Structure formats: C-alpha cells, structure tokens
C-alpha cells in the first residue's frame, strides 16, 4: 500500500503530513480527546479565518457528548463546504488553499472543511481602461469576487461556468465562461482543449495563459482580448464569444476576436450612434497615421523631394540645416526617445511619472532641436504618431502599432515609398494569415461579411443592430425582431 494512503496511525499521519509541508512551522497541529476518542486537526495559521474556524468548527466539535463518526461530523458541523479525501497529498493541497483537515487515526478518510481567509482588493475603477460613460467597476485578483460580479451582471441560468485546473507544479484555478444558447460549441471546445492540454509548471496570469493558447505566438498582434472591465466581458459573452477567468488575475480573456475588435470600446455603445461611429473611425484612422506618418517623412526627405510643396520644402530645409544625421537616423532617435519617456513614465509612481513624461518631453525636445540633433517638424510628426497610437482602447494593440513603426521607418529610409508599400503589403499578408481560435482575424473585410460592419467598423442605431456578428458563429444570430424594434406608438394609440 502507498505510504501516503489512509488509514494511518497517529504518529505516521503526523509525520507524513509534516513531510508534505517540509517541516514548515506554519502548519498548525491540534490533538483533541473527546470521550476517549483522538481527533487531530491541521491547518495553516495565516490561511484560515480564525473566527470561522473557532465558532463554526471547534465549538461544535468540542461540544459533542459522545465519540464522533465521519458522517455525523459532516452533518452537524455548520459549514457548507466539506468533503472527504483518502491520501496525505490531497489533504496537504486542501490545507494550502485555506482548509482545515480533521482526521480520526485509523480511519480510511479525512474530512476537509473550507474556512479560507482571503485577502483581496476591493472593487475599484479600472486603471488600464478608462471610460467616461458607463460602469466604472473593474475586476480584481479574487476569482470569487470576479464570479460574483459576473453573476450579478448576467443574471441568467444560461450562463455556464466550467472549472479547469492548470499547472503541473503550481496549480491555478481557471473558469471557462460562456452563454450556452449563444456560444458556438466549436469555439468552446477549442478553448477547453487548448487549456486542458497545457503541460506547464504554472500559469502566472491571464496574459500568460493567452500567450500559451493563442494561434500564433510569433505575431506582434494580440489574437485574444484582455480586459479588466466586467461590462466589456459581459457584452462579448452576449455576442456569442467565450471568456476565461484565472484566479489571482485582475484581467479576463475573450475570444475569438478580430483586428477591429481591439479598436472597439463599450463606451461606443453608451453614447449616440453617430458619435460612437465617428470615434471608432477616428481610432482606425489614428492607427494608420501612427504607422505611416513618420516613415512618409523619412521617405520624402531621403528620396522624394519632388512630392513636397515648394513652400514647405523651404521650411524643411531651414529646419534641417543644422542636423548632421540622415532622416532615417533622426527619426529612429526621436522614436526611441518617445518610447523611453513612455516606459519610464509607466514604471515610476503615478505623480512622478506624469511630471517626468511632460517635463522630460519638453526639455529633451527643446534641447535636441537647439543642439542640432533633430528638426522641429520631425518632433511634431513623432508626437502626432505617438498620440495616434494611444487612441487604441487595447494597450497591447497600441504597443503593437508602436513596434511596427520601427521597421517601417527602416524600410522608408532604405527604399523610400517602395519600401513603405512593401512593408504595408507584408503587413496585410501577415494579417490575412492570422486567426483567433481558428476564426479569420481580418473579418469582416476578409472573408467579406457586410452584415458584420456594424459590429466592427461602424456603429448603427440599436434599432438596426438586430443581429450578432457572423464571424463568431453564434448559435442564435438574431437579437430581436427588426420590425418590432422600429415600432413607435404614442400613449393614446392602441
């Protein structure tokens, strides 16, 4: 028989459990004698709720006037969560997660009572995804809190929450979430299979899990959406997508997604449709400007002076008259400077980071122009490109756009407009090849699906938005009747 399997005598059981914890002083051991019966209790001191342990477990345990049986103990202790296990490793795993283990020496099973003491952050505003309109609450690191918020927002029996465990050495609890009547079964199976097949030591965070299960790990573009906003998560589920929550992570995972999904925001829904459409189109235009503006400057000054109006050419010549570097080196220098300021501002404390970003940008920009390292016009262009990249609601997509800008500048400096068009062509081909959970990444442009434009590129009035996106392949595409949604009656009409 395995040396860790129950039953065991008292000394062997204590020794086996202490070996599991490597003789840790945090493992608390209590031995009780009740009517001649020996009962041993184990728990980790800082992992259990002391008040709950004392009043709901110890007091009923000690008040019994006759020897306990396992069945009686489970029935009479006023704790909702209890189970039995039959091996020491299983007992130690439960204790680590905030349970108390009770064992009667010589029995085949031990009883586990769940009495965790969870230190968790309170619900607060989102830090990485700010909204002007709409709910301001964000997810936290507590899986139980996140599930509570999710159930509160999606108060329906149609919500399915599947429990998965991942990690060979350090296990993490993962929840697969979807609406049964909407989510495509193939999307659910793909998510479930990729998570179950992971053979890794641990999953540190939702973002790490996403990198493990995404379709192409070599692409700079994110293929699964990470968000800390419950309203965006619930909105995606209502469109037929599938979500994943990871314990101890404040962000959640959504898929399948398209490129255009990363430029959407739930704030687009909360404002009027024409304003939402304008802002969404502005984000797409900003992405293009961020990628192309600085490379066009480099290409024009290096190879294509004839494309610059004469009046502007004179200004450019005067601005660059003291700059000793070629345009490509000048542009790369300033882009790196902007990235250094951004990264330094993000790593410093909030107030210091904001001050450093503003003052550092002004001081360094002025000093660079006066020292002859760069021109005034390029500073304006680089600043516009940086601002344009910050309009993406997704931090990962904004970072991807900034990364793409560097090879585009190099191509523009090497081959001019031909290099820019070659870079854009390669970018389009790369995007056409990408998939998210096996679904096309460039939908609804490729494959072309005109009905999905409302859910990706523009936002029409709700009365006309009567169908869910086709590319997600939901079980039920119709949200509601288009004819009934457009009926307007006065109070005196029948």
ZAMARGU-4260 file (C-alpha; in steps of 0.2 Angstrom, whole numbers, plus 5000, padded with zeros to 4 digits):
<rodrens>
0) 5000/5000/5000 | 5006/5018/4996 | 5014/5026/5011 | 5003/5041/5009 | 4986/5032/5008
5) 4975/5032/5023 | 4972/5023/5035 | 4987/5028/5047 | 4990/5028/5065 | 4993/5045/5073
10) 5012/5046/5073 | 5013/5040/5055 | 4999/5053/5049 | 5008/5067/5058 | 5025/5063/5051
15) 5018/5061/5033 | 5009/5077/5033 | 5024/5087/5040 | 5035/5079/5027 | 5022/5086/5014
20) 5025/5103/5021 | 5044/5101/5023 | 5043/5103/5042 | 5036/5120/5040 | 5032/5130/5056
25) 5016/5137/5048 | 5007/5120/5049 | 4997/5121/5065 | 4993/5104/5073 | 4979/5102/5087
30) 4975/5085/5095 | 4959/5083/5104 | 4952/5070/5116 | 4933/5068/5116 | 4926/5054/5126
35) 4942/5044/5124 | 4942/5047/5105 | 4958/5055/5097 | 4955/5069/5084 | 4969/5078/5075
40) 4966/5095/5067 | 4978/5103/5054 | 4978/5120/5046 | 4990/5134/5040 | 4989/5148/5053
45) 4988/5163/5041 | 4977/5154/5028 | 4961/5151/5038 | 4948/5163/5045 | 4951/5161/5064
50) 4934/5167/5069 | 4925/5155/5057 | 4937/5141/5062 | 4933/5143/5081 | 4914/5147/5081
55) 4909/5135/5067 | 4921/5121/5068 | 4929/5120/5085 | 4914/5124/5096 | 4903/5111/5089
60) 4917/5099/5088 | 4921/5100/5107 | 4903/5101/5112 | 4898/5083/5107 | 4895/5071/5122
65) 4899/5055/5113 | 4913/5050/5100 | 4911/5057/5083 | 4909/5047/5067 | 4914/5054/5050
70) 4896/5055/5044 | 4890/5064/5060 | 4904/5076/5059 | 4899/5081/5041 | 4881/5083/5045
75) 4882/5093/5061 | 4896/5105/5058 | 4888/5121/5051 | 4900/5123/5037 | 4893/5122/5019
80) 4909/5116/5011 | 4916/5100/5017 | 4922/5084/5008 | 4932/5068/5012 | 4949/5063/5005
85) 4959/5047/5007 | 4978/5052/5004 | 4990/5064/5013 | 4995/5073/4997 | 4977/5078/4994
90) 4975/5084/5012 | 4990/5095/5010 | 4984/5103/4994 | 4967/5107/5003 | 4976/5114/5018
95) 4987/5125/5007 | 4971/5133/5000 | 4964/5138/5016 | 4955/5122/5023 | 4956/5113/5039
100) 4958/5094/5040 | 4951/5083/5053 | 4957/5065/5055 | 4952/5051/5066 | 4968/5039/5067
105) 4964/5023/5059 | 4950/5029/5048 | 4951/5027/5029 | 4946/5046/5026 | 4950/5063/5032
110) 4937/5077/5032 | 4941/5094/5024 | 4932/5110/5029 | 4934/5125/5019 | 4937/5140/5030
115) 4949/5152/5020 | 4955/5169/5025 | 4956/5178/5008 | 4965/5195/5007 | 4958/5203/4992
120) 4957/5221/4984 | 4940/5229/4985 | 4931/5233/4969 | 4938/5250/4961 | 4939/5259/4945
125) 4949/5252/4930 | 4967/5258/4929 | 4972/5252/4911 | 4955/5255/4903 | 4947/5271/4907
130) 4929/5276/4902 | 4919/5292/4903 | 4902/5284/4901 | 4896/5268/4908 | 4901/5257/4923
135) 4917/5261/4931 | 4920/5245/4941 | 4934/5233/4937 | 4939/5215/4940 | 4950/5211/4955
140) 4963/5197/4959 | 4950/5187/4968 | 4941/5174/4957 | 4927/5173/4969 | 4924/5192/4968
145) 4925/5191/4949 | 4912/5177/4948 | 4901/5187/4960 | 4902/5202/4948 | 4899/5192/4933
150) 4884/5183/4940 | 4877/5200/4946 | 4878/5207/4928 | 4872/5191/4919 | 4858/5186/4930
155) 4853/5171/4919 | 4853/5152/4921 | 4860/5152/4903 | 4877/5156/4910 | 4889/5142/4910
160) 4905/5142/4921 | 4917/5127/4919 | 4931/5124/4931 | 4948/5119/4925 | 4964/5116/4934
165) 4981/5120/4925 | 4999/5119/4932 | 5010/5104/4935 | 5020/5111/4949 | 5009/5126/4955
170) 4991/5124/4951 | 4979/5138/4946 | 4960/5138/4945 | 4953/5143/4928 | 4935/5146/4924
175) 4928/5144/4906 | 4913/5156/4904 | 4900/5157/4890 | 4881/5158/4887 | 4875/5141/4882
180) 4862/5146/4870 | 4874/5158/4860 | 4892/5152/4861 | 4897/5141/4846 | 4902/5124/4853
185) 4917/5123/4842 | 4924/5139/4850 | 4921/5132/4867 | 4929/5115/4863 | 4944/5124/4856
190) 4946/5135/4871 | 4944/5120/4883 | 4955/5108/4873 | 4970/5121/4872 | 4969/5124/4891
195) 4967/5106/4896 | 4982/5101/4885 | 4994/5114/4893 | 5008/5105/4902 | 5017/5119/4911
200) 5024/5122/4929 | 5012/5136/4932 | 5001/5150/4924 | 5006/5166/4932 | 4992/5177/4924
205) 4978/5178/4911 | 4990/5186/4899 | 5002/5172/4901 | 4988/5159/4898 | 4983/5169/4882
210) 5001/5168/4875 | 5001/5149/4878 | 4984/5146/4869 | 4984/5159/4855 | 4985/5153/4837
215) 5002/5162/4833 | 5014/5166/4846 | 5026/5174/4834 | 5015/5188/4828 | 5016/5205/4836
220) 4997/5207/4836 | 4986/5200/4850 | 4974/5187/4845 | 4964/5186/4861 | 4957/5201/4870
225) 4962/5205/4888 | 4951/5217/4898 | 4948/5221/4916 | 4930/5228/4913 | 4916/5217/4918
230) 4904/5226/4906 | 4915/5223/4891 | 4917/5205/4896 | 4898/5203/4898 | 4895/5212/4881
235) 4907/5200/4872 | 4898/5185/4880 | 4881/5191/4874 | 4888/5192/4856 | 4892/5173/4857
240) 4910/5174/4862 | 4919/5164/4876 | 4928/5170/4891 | 4941/5164/4903 | 4945/5170/4921
245) 4961/5165/4930 | 4962/5165/4949 | 4974/5179/4956 | 4972/5189/4940 | 4963/5205/4938
250) 4961/5203/4919 | 4950/5191/4909 | 4952/5183/4892 | 4940/5184/4877 | 4940/5175/4861
255) 4938/5173/4846 | 4942/5191/4841 | 4946/5201/4826 | 4958/5215/4822 | 4944/5228/4823
260) 4938/5221/4840 | 4953/5229/4848 | 4948/5246/4842 | 4930/5245/4850 | 4925/5251/4867
265) 4909/5248/4876 | 4909/5267/4878 | 4904/5267/4860 | 4888/5259/4865 | 4884/5272/4879
270) 4885/5287/4868 | 4874/5291/4852 | 4877/5280/4837 | 4884/5294/4826 | 4896/5300/4839
275) 4901/5282/4843 | 4904/5279/4824 | 4915/5295/4822 | 4926/5290/4837 | 4928/5272/4831
280) 4933/5278/4813 | 4945/5290/4822 | 4953/5276/4830 | 4956/5267/4814 | 4962/5282/4805
285) 4974/5285/4820 | 4981/5268/4818 | 4985/5271/4800 | 4993/5288/4804 | 5003/5281/4818
290) 5011/5268/4806 | 5013/5279/4791 | 5017/5297/4796 | 5035/5296/4802 | 5040/5284/4788
295) 5032/5296/4775 | 5043/5310/4782 | 5059/5299/4780 | 5055/5293/4763 | 5050/5311/4757
300) 5066/5319/4763 | 5078/5304/4758 | 5071/5300/4740 | 5056/5310/4735 | 5059/5329/4737
305) 5048/5332/4722 | 5032/5326/4732 | 5035/5341/4745 | 5027/5358/4740 | 5040/5371/4737
310) 5034/5382/4752 | 5035/5368/4764 | 5052/5362/4756 | 5060/5379/4761 | 5054/5377/4779
315) 5060/5359/4780 | 5077/5364/4773 | 5079/5378/4786 | 5073/5366/4800 | 5086/5353/4795
320) 5100/5364/4790 | 5109/5361/4807 | 5105/5342/4808 | 5120/5331/4804 | 5111/5315/4803
325) 5101/5307/4789 | 5082/5307/4791 | 5081/5289/4795 | 5093/5290/4809 | 5085/5306/4816
330) 5068/5298/4815 | 5073/5282/4824 | 5082/5293/4838 | 5066/5303/4841 | 5055/5287/4841
335) 5067/5279/4854 | 5066/5294/4864 | 5047/5294/4865 | 5047/5276/4869 | 5060/5279/4883
340) 5049/5293/4890 | 5034/5282/4889 | 5042/5267/4898 | 5050/5277/4911 | 5033/5286/4915
345) 5024/5270/4916 | 5037/5262/4929 | 5038/5277/4940 | 5025/5281/4953 | 5010/5290/4945
350) 5013/5308/4950 | 5031/5307/4947 | 5029/5298/4931 | 5016/5311/4924 | 5028/5325/4928
355) 5043/5316/4921 | 5034/5312/4905 | 5028/5330/4902 | 5044/5340/4908 | 5056/5327/4901
360) 5047/5328/4884 | 5048/5347/4883 | 5066/5348/4890 | 5073/5335/4879 | 5064/5340/4863
365) 5070/5358/4865 | 5087/5353/4869 | 5088/5341/4854 | 5082/5355/4842 | 5095/5368/4849
370) 5109/5355/4849 | 5105/5351/4831 | 5101/5333/4833 | 5084/5335/4825 | 5071/5347/4817
375) 5056/5355/4824 | 5045/5347/4811 | 5050/5329/4815 | 5046/5332/4833 | 5028/5337/4828
380) 5027/5322/4817 | 5034/5310/4830 | 5022/5317/4844 | 5007/5315/4832 | 5012/5297/4829
385) 5013/5293/4847 | 4997/5302/4851 | 4988/5292/4837 | 4994/5275/4844 | 4987/5279/4861
390) 4970/5280/4855 | 4968/5261/4854 | 4957/5255/4868 | 4968/5240/4870 | 4985/5243/4877
395) 4993/5228/4868 | 4986/5234/4851 | 4993/5251/4854 | 5010/5243/4859 | 5010/5233/4843
400) 5007/5248/4832 | 5022/5257/4840 | 5033/5242/4837 | 5028/5241/4819 | 5033/5259/4816
405) 5051/5255/4818 | 5053/5243/4804 | 5043/5254/4793 | 5055/5268/4796 | 5070/5257/4792
410) 5061/5252/4775 | 5057/5270/4771 | 5075/5275/4774 | 5082/5261/4763 | 5069/5261/4749
415) 5058/5276/4750 | 5040/5274/4745 | 5043/5257/4738 | 5049/5251/4755 | 5034/5259/4763
420) 5022/5250/4751 | 5032/5234/4753 | 5030/5235/4772 | 5011/5238/4771 | 5009/5224/4759
425) 5019/5212/4771 | 5008/5218/4785 | 4992/5215/4776 | 4998/5197/4771 | 5003/5194/4789
430) 4985/5199/4795 | 4977/5189/4782 | 4986/5173/4788 | 4982/5176/4806 | 4967/5168/4816
435) 4959/5169/4833 | 4954/5152/4839 | 4954/5146/4821 | 4942/5161/4815 | 4948/5174/4802
440) 4957/5188/4810 | 4953/5201/4797 | 4934/5198/4797 | 4923/5206/4791 | 4934/5213/4777
445) 4941/5195/4774 | 4931/5185/4771 | 4919/5199/4767 | 4904/5200/4778 | 4894/5216/4775
450) 4882/5212/4789 | 4896/5212/4802 | 4902/5230/4798 | 4890/5237/4812 | 4899/5226/4825
455) 4916/5231/4820 | 4920/5246/4809 | 4904/5257/4812 | 4890/5258/4825 | 4872/5259/4818
460) 4857/5264/4829 | 4851/5250/4841 | 4835/5248/4831 | 4845/5242/4816 | 4858/5232/4825
465) 4847/5216/4826 | 4860/5203/4823 | 4875/5196/4831 | 4892/5195/4822 | 4893/5181/4809
470) 4912/5178/4811 | 4909/5172/4829 | 4897/5159/4823 | 4884/5161/4837 | 4870/5148/4839
475) 4857/5162/4838 | 4861/5176/4826 | 4846/5186/4829 | 4845/5198/4844 | 4827/5204/4841
480) 4814/5207/4828 | 4819/5222/4817 | 4801/5226/4813 | 4796/5227/4831 | 4812/5237/4836
485) 4807/5251/4825 | 4788/5252/4830 | 4785/5269/4839 | 4767/5272/4847 | 4760/5286/4856
490) 4752/5283/4873 | 4734/5285/4865 | 4737/5273/4851 | 4730/5255/4853
</rodrens>
